[in-house]
């Protein structure tokens, strides 16, 4: 069973985005490829920093995909 969590893109560093969720705050953000976020959400790269998303997490706690909030 999957879980839906709020997610926030803090910033972009090269080809990686730092994303926070209720389980990973700004002191330990999740690193996600920018290309993946663009592909899954349709949000352009120049609009990703600061974007509010929904993270779909599987039963093992792995990020399955992202959606627009």
MOPAC internal coordinates of N, CA, C and O (Angstrom, degrees):
PM7 1SCF
backbone

  N    0.0000 0     0.00 0     0.00 0    0    0    0
  C    1.4481 1     0.00 0     0.00 0    1    0    0
  C    1.5251 1   108.85 1     0.00 0    2    1    0
  O    1.2310 1   120.54 1   -40.16 1    3    2    1
  N    1.3108 1   116.57 1   139.84 1    3    2    1
  C    1.4550 1   120.16 1  -178.77 1    5    3    2
  C    1.5300 1   110.74 1  -101.36 1    6    5    3
  O    1.2310 1   121.83 1   -20.22 1    7    6    5
  N    1.3121 1   114.10 1   159.78 1    7    6    5
  C    1.4597 1   122.52 1  -179.05 1    9    7    6
  C    1.5210 1   108.32 1  -122.72 1   10    9    7
  O    1.2310 1   120.56 1   -36.03 1   11   10    9
  N    1.3143 1   116.53 1   143.97 1   11   10    9
  C    1.4600 1   122.02 1   177.40 1   13   11   10
  C    1.5210 1   108.28 1  -104.35 1   14   13   11
  O    1.2310 1   120.95 1   -53.62 1   15   14   13
  N    1.3330 1   115.79 1   126.38 1   15   14   13
  C    1.4621 1   121.45 1  -179.37 1   17   15   14
  C    1.5256 1   110.02 1  -124.85 1   18   17   15
  O    1.2310 1   120.80 1   -32.43 1   19   18   17
  N    1.3137 1   116.08 1   147.57 1   19   18   17
  C    1.4580 1   118.63 1   171.77 1   21   19   18
  C    1.5167 1   107.95 1   -71.55 1   22   21   19
  O    1.2310 1   120.94 1   -35.85 1   23   22   21
  N    1.3155 1   115.81 1   144.15 1   23   22   21
  C    1.4668 1   121.51 1  -179.91 1   25   23   22
  C    1.5237 1   108.29 1  -139.39 1   26   25   23
  O    1.2310 1   121.29 1   -30.16 1   27   26   25
  N    1.3184 1   115.13 1   149.84 1   27   26   25
  C    1.4612 1   121.50 1  -178.22 1   29   27   26
  C    1.5261 1   108.35 1  -134.97 1   30   29   27
  O    1.2310 1   120.96 1   -50.17 1   31   30   29
  N    1.3398 1   115.76 1   129.83 1   31   30   29
  C    1.4612 1   120.40 1   177.12 1   33   31   30
  C    1.5247 1   107.60 1   -84.57 1   34   33   31
  O    1.2310 1   120.57 1   -67.74 1   35   34   33
  N    1.3374 1   116.51 1   112.26 1   35   34   33
  C    1.4611 1   121.08 1  -179.76 1   37   35   34
  C    1.5204 1   111.29 1   -71.75 1   38   37   35
  O    1.2310 1   121.05 1   125.09 1   39   38   37
  N    1.3304 1   115.59 1   -54.91 1   39   38   37
  C    1.4555 1   120.52 1  -176.50 1   41   39   38
  C    1.5134 1   109.88 1  -164.69 1   42   41   39
  O    1.2310 1   121.59 1   -12.38 1   43   42   41
  N    1.3251 1   114.56 1   167.62 1   43   42   41
  C    1.4592 1   121.34 1   176.90 1   45   43   42
  C    1.5197 1   108.62 1  -110.75 1   46   45   43
  O    1.2310 1   121.28 1   -42.58 1   47   46   45
  N    1.3217 1   115.15 1   137.42 1   47   46   45
  C    1.4606 1   121.91 1   176.83 1   49   47   46
  C    1.5238 1   106.29 1  -128.88 1   50   49   47
  O    1.2310 1   121.08 1   -78.71 1   51   50   49
  N    1.3307 1   115.53 1   101.29 1   51   50   49
  C    1.4632 1   119.35 1  -176.66 1   53   51   50
  C    1.5094 1   110.35 1    61.46 1   54   53   51
  O    1.2310 1   120.57 1    57.49 1   55   54   53
  N    1.3394 1   116.52 1  -122.51 1   55   54   53
  C    1.4554 1   120.13 1  -178.65 1   57   55   54
  C    1.5320 1   112.56 1   -96.27 1   58   57   55
  O    1.2310 1   120.11 1  -167.49 1   59   58   57
  N    1.3360 1   117.40 1    12.51 1   59   58   57
  C    1.4607 1   122.32 1   179.73 1   61   59   58
  C    1.5290 1   111.00 1  -117.66 1   62   61   59
  O    1.2310 1   121.10 1   -32.55 1   63   62   61
  N    1.3377 1   115.49 1   147.45 1   63   62   61
  C    1.4602 1   121.78 1   174.02 1   65   63   62
  C    1.5201 1   107.90 1  -114.59 1   66   65   63
  O    1.2310 1   120.63 1   -38.30 1   67   66   65
  N    1.3224 1   116.40 1   141.70 1   67   66   65
  C    1.4595 1   120.73 1   173.92 1   69   67   66
  C    1.5184 1   107.23 1   -97.12 1   70   69   67
  O    1.2310 1   121.13 1   -58.85 1   71   70   69
  N    1.3385 1   115.44 1   121.15 1   71   70   69
  C    1.4601 1   122.54 1  -173.86 1   73   71   70
  C    1.5243 1   109.56 1  -121.64 1   74   73   71
  O    1.2310 1   120.99 1   -46.56 1   75   74   73
  N    1.3355 1   115.71 1   133.44 1   75   74   73
  C    1.4617 1   120.01 1   175.94 1   77   75   74
  C    1.5280 1   109.79 1  -105.52 1   78   77   75
  O    1.2310 1   121.45 1   -28.90 1   79   78   77
  N    1.3219 1   114.83 1   151.10 1   79   78   77
  C    1.4630 1   123.62 1   175.08 1   81   79   78
  C    1.5267 1   106.66 1  -139.54 1   82   81   79
  O    1.2310 1   119.67 1    -5.34 1   83   82   81
  N    1.3155 1   118.24 1   174.66 1   83   82   81
  C    1.4631 1   118.49 1   176.36 1   85   83   82
  C    1.5387 1   113.30 1   -58.75 1   86   85   83
  O    1.2310 1   120.28 1   158.01 1   87   86   85
  N    1.3327 1   117.07 1   -21.99 1   87   86   85
  C    1.4681 1   121.08 1  -179.47 1   89   87   86
  C    1.5237 1   113.30 1   -95.29 1   90   89   87
  O    1.2310 1   120.04 1   164.01 1   91   90   89
  N    1.3444 1   117.53 1   -15.99 1   91   90   89
  C    1.4703 1   122.26 1  -178.71 1   93   91   90
  C    1.5195 1   107.95 1  -135.37 1   94   93   91
  O    1.2310 1   120.10 1   -76.99 1   95   94   93
  N    1.3244 1   117.42 1   103.01 1   95   94   93
  C    1.4652 1   120.59 1  -177.90 1   97   95   94
  C    1.5222 1   111.51 1   -87.58 1   98   97   95
  O    1.2310 1   120.60 1     8.40 1   99   98   97
  N    1.3257 1   116.46 1  -171.60 1   99   98   97
  C    1.4723 1   121.66 1  -175.41 1  101   99   98
  C    1.5242 1   113.90 1   -63.78 1  102  101   99
  O    1.2310 1   119.79 1   161.97 1  103  102  101
  N    1.3361 1   118.01 1   -18.03 1  103  102  101
  C    1.4596 1   119.79 1   178.51 1  105  103  102
  C    1.5263 1   112.16 1   -81.66 1  106  105  103
  O    1.2310 1   120.28 1   164.37 1  107  106  105
  N    1.3382 1   117.07 1   -15.63 1  107  106  105
  C    1.4681 1   121.91 1  -179.68 1  109  107  106
  C    1.5312 1   109.70 1  -149.87 1  110  109  107
  O    1.2310 1   120.12 1  -118.61 1  111  110  109
  N    1.3482 1   117.37 1    61.39 1  111  110  109
  C    1.4648 1   119.24 1  -176.46 1  113  111  110
  C    1.5300 1   112.64 1   -70.35 1  114  113  111
  O    1.2310 1   121.56 1   -23.47 1  115  114  113
  N    1.3006 1   114.61 1   156.53 1  115  114  113
  C    1.4646 1   122.32 1   174.69 1  117  115  114
  C    1.5302 1   107.93 1   -76.66 1  118  117  115
  O    1.2310 1   119.74 1   -43.93 1  119  118  117
  N    1.3149 1   118.11 1   136.07 1  119  118  117
  C    1.4700 1   122.09 1   174.84 1  121  119  118
  C    1.5248 1   107.42 1   -96.65 1  122  121  119
  O    1.2310 1   121.05 1   -54.29 1  123  122  121
  N    1.3236 1   115.59 1   125.71 1  123  122  121
  C    1.4638 1   122.15 1  -176.95 1  125  123  122
  C    1.5289 1   108.20 1  -131.09 1  126  125  123
  O    1.2310 1   119.86 1   -43.27 1  127  126  125
  N    1.3323 1   117.87 1   136.73 1  127  126  125
  C    1.4614 1   118.93 1   176.89 1  129  127  126
  C    1.5366 1   111.59 1   -59.89 1  130  129  127
  O    1.2310 1   120.64 1   -47.32 1  131  130  129
  N    1.3255 1   116.38 1   132.68 1  131  130  129
  C    1.4621 1   121.40 1   179.49 1  133  131  130
  C    1.5233 1   109.80 1   -57.88 1  134  133  131
  O    1.2310 1   119.89 1   137.55 1  135  134  133
  N    1.3105 1   117.82 1   -42.45 1  135  134  133
  C    1.4612 1   121.87 1  -179.08 1  137  135  134
  C    1.5357 1   111.16 1   -57.28 1  138  137  135
  O    1.2310 1   120.29 1   140.97 1  139  138  137
  N    1.3214 1   117.05 1   -39.03 1  139  138  137
  C    1.4697 1   120.65 1   178.09 1  141  139  138
  C    1.5227 1   110.91 1   -62.44 1  142  141  139
  O    1.2310 1   120.27 1   134.95 1  143  142  141
  N    1.3344 1   117.08 1   -45.05 1  143  142  141
  C    1.4657 1   120.30 1  -179.81 1  145  143  142
  C    1.5232 1   111.01 1   -63.61 1  146  145  143
  O    1.2310 1   120.42 1   138.77 1  147  146  145
  N    1.3342 1   116.79 1   -41.23 1  147  146  145
  C    1.4642 1   120.58 1   177.99 1  149  147  146
  C    1.5309 1   110.09 1   -61.82 1  150  149  147
  O    1.2310 1   120.56 1   132.77 1  151  150  149
  N    1.3224 1   116.54 1   -47.23 1  151  150  149
  C    1.4671 1   122.21 1  -178.29 1  153  151  150
  C    1.5317 1   111.58 1   -62.98 1  154  153  151
  O    1.2310 1   120.33 1   134.99 1  155  154  153
  N    1.3370 1   116.98 1   -45.01 1  155  154  153
  C    1.4571 1   120.02 1  -174.32 1  157  155  154
  C    1.5268 1   113.91 1   -80.15 1  158  157  155
  O    1.2310 1   119.88 1   151.01 1  159  158  157
  N    1.3397 1   117.83 1   -28.99 1  159  158  157
  C    1.4673 1   119.78 1  -176.17 1  161  159  158
  C    1.5222 1   113.80 1  -106.68 1  162  161  159
  O    1.2310 1   120.43 1   156.67 1  163  162  161
  N    1.3375 1   116.78 1   -23.33 1  163  162  161
  C    1.4503 1   120.25 1  -175.77 1  165  163  162
  C    1.5218 1   113.39 1    78.22 1  166  165  163
  O    1.2310 1   120.05 1  -173.89 1  167  166  165
  N    1.3231 1   117.52 1     6.11 1  167  166  165
  C    1.4626 1   121.60 1   178.99 1  169  167  166
  C    1.5274 1   108.47 1   -81.06 1  170  169  167
  O    1.2310 1   119.77 1   -51.85 1  171  170  169
  N    1.3410 1   118.04 1   128.15 1  171  170  169
  C    1.4640 1   120.42 1   178.83 1  173  171  170
  C    1.5324 1   111.58 1   -62.70 1  174  173  171
  O    1.2310 1   120.75 1   -29.01 1  175  174  173
  N    1.3206 1   116.17 1   150.99 1  175  174  173
  C    1.4706 1   121.51 1  -178.55 1  177  175  174
  C    1.5266 1   112.34 1   -52.35 1  178  177  175
  O    1.2310 1   120.09 1   136.49 1  179  178  177
  N    1.3257 1   117.43 1   -43.51 1  179  178  177
  C    1.4632 1   119.36 1  -175.89 1  181  179  178
  C    1.5274 1   113.21 1   -71.60 1  182  181  179
  O    1.2310 1   119.70 1   174.81 1  183  182  181
  N    1.3363 1   118.17 1    -5.19 1  183  182  181
  C    1.4654 1   122.09 1   177.02 1  185  183  182
  C    1.5320 1   112.67 1  -111.64 1  186  185  183
  O    1.2310 1   119.76 1  -179.50 1  187  186  185
  N    1.3265 1   118.06 1     0.50 1  187  186  185
  C    1.4729 1   120.65 1  -176.14 1  189  187  186
  C    1.5270 1   113.77 1   -71.43 1  190  189  187
  O    1.2310 1   119.90 1   136.41 1  191  190  189
  N    1.3224 1   117.80 1   -43.59 1  191  190  189
  C    1.4724 1   119.34 1  -178.91 1  193  191  190
  C    1.5235 1   108.70 1   -60.34 1  194  193  191
  O    1.2310 1   120.87 1   -56.77 1  195  194  193
  N    1.3147 1   115.94 1   123.23 1  195  194  193
  C    1.4593 1   121.75 1  -178.55 1  197  195  194
  C    1.5153 1   114.31 1    92.45 1  198  197  195
  O    1.2310 1   119.88 1   174.38 1  199  198  197
  N    1.3353 1   117.83 1    -5.62 1  199  198  197
  C    1.4642 1   121.12 1  -177.16 1  201  199  198
  C    1.5321 1   111.49 1   -68.85 1  202  201  199
  O    1.2310 1   121.52 1   -37.60 1  203  202  201
  N    1.3168 1   114.70 1   142.40 1  203  202  201
  C    1.4622 1   122.23 1   173.34 1  205  203  202
  C    1.5205 1   107.38 1   -96.21 1  206  205  203
  O    1.2310 1   120.60 1   -51.82 1  207  206  205
  N    1.3259 1   116.45 1   128.18 1  207  206  205
  C    1.4594 1   122.83 1  -177.12 1  209  207  206
  C    1.5153 1   110.61 1  -128.46 1  210  209  207
  O    1.2310 1   121.47 1    -6.43 1  211  210  209
  N    1.3254 1   114.78 1   173.57 1  211  210  209
  C    1.4601 1   122.87 1   168.77 1  213  211  210
  C    1.5202 1   105.89 1  -116.63 1  214  213  211
  O    1.2310 1   120.70 1   -53.02 1  215  214  213
  N    1.3268 1   116.26 1   126.98 1  215  214  213
  C    1.4655 1   121.22 1   176.99 1  217  215  214
  C    1.5252 1   108.05 1  -101.78 1  218  217  215
  O    1.2310 1   120.69 1   -49.60 1  219  218  217
  N    1.3143 1   116.29 1   130.40 1  219  218  217
  C    1.4599 1   121.98 1   175.79 1  221  219  218
  C    1.5261 1   106.41 1   -98.34 1  222  221  219
  O    1.2310 1   120.92 1   -59.26 1  223  222  221
  N    1.3272 1   115.84 1   120.74 1  223  222  221
  C    1.4647 1   122.33 1  -174.66 1  225  223  222
  C    1.5222 1   108.98 1  -114.98 1  226  225  223
  O    1.2310 1   120.17 1   -45.67 1  227  226  225
  N    1.3320 1   117.28 1   134.33 1  227  226  225
  C    1.4662 1   120.04 1   179.66 1  229  227  226
  C    1.5295 1   111.16 1   -79.84 1  230  229  227
  O    1.2310 1   120.52 1    -1.69 1  231  230  229
  N    1.3064 1   116.62 1   178.31 1  231  230  229
  C    1.4690 1   122.69 1  -176.70 1  233  231  230
  C    1.5238 1   112.52 1   -61.35 1  234  233  231
  O    1.2310 1   120.23 1   155.91 1  235  234  233
  N    1.3430 1   117.17 1   -24.09 1  235  234  233
  C    1.4668 1   121.15 1   179.42 1  237  235  234
  C    1.5232 1   112.55 1   -91.43 1  238  237  235
  O    1.2310 1   120.18 1  -176.02 1  239  238  237
  N    1.3429 1   117.26 1     3.98 1  239  238  237
  C    1.4558 1   121.04 1   178.21 1  241  239  238
  C    1.5122 1   114.93 1    86.05 1  242  241  239
  O    1.2310 1   120.00 1  -172.58 1  243  242  241
  N    1.3406 1   117.61 1     7.42 1  243  242  241
  C    1.4670 1   121.79 1   178.82 1  245  243  242
  C    1.5159 1   110.23 1   -85.41 1  246  245  243
  O    1.2310 1   120.74 1   -37.87 1  247  246  245
  N    1.3129 1   116.18 1   142.13 1  247  246  245
  C    1.4602 1   121.71 1   178.23 1  249  247  246
  C    1.5309 1   108.85 1   -73.35 1  250  249  247
  O    1.2310 1   120.32 1   -66.43 1  251  250  249
  N    1.3238 1   116.99 1   113.57 1  251  250  249
  C    1.4635 1   121.48 1   178.93 1  253  251  250
  C    1.5116 1   112.10 1   -80.34 1  254  253  251
  O    1.2310 1   120.81 1   134.05 1  255  254  253
  N    1.3475 1   116.05 1   -45.95 1  255  254  253
  C    1.4497 1   119.81 1  -178.65 1  257  255  254
  C    1.5285 1   109.47 1  -165.75 1  258  257  255
  O    1.2310 1   121.76 1    -8.63 1  259  258  257
  N    1.3313 1   114.23 1   171.37 1  259  258  257
  C    1.4642 1   121.37 1   177.43 1  261  259  258
  C    1.5235 1   109.12 1  -123.74 1  262  261  259
  O    1.2310 1   121.00 1   -30.93 1  263  262  261
  N    1.3321 1   115.70 1   149.07 1  263  262  261
  C    1.4619 1   122.82 1   176.43 1  265  263  262
  C    1.5139 1   108.40 1  -133.35 1  266  265  263
  O    1.2310 1   120.75 1   -19.70 1  267  266  265
  N    1.3338 1   116.18 1   160.30 1  267  266  265
  C    1.4617 1   119.78 1   171.28 1  269  267  266
  C    1.5086 1   108.90 1   -64.42 1  270  269  267
  O    1.2310 1   120.64 1   -35.63 1  271  270  269
  N    1.3106 1   116.39 1   144.37 1  271  270  269
  C    1.4775 1   120.08 1   179.28 1  273  271  270
  C    1.5232 1   109.97 1   -75.25 1  274  273  271
  O    1.2310 1   120.10 1   180.00 1  275  274  273

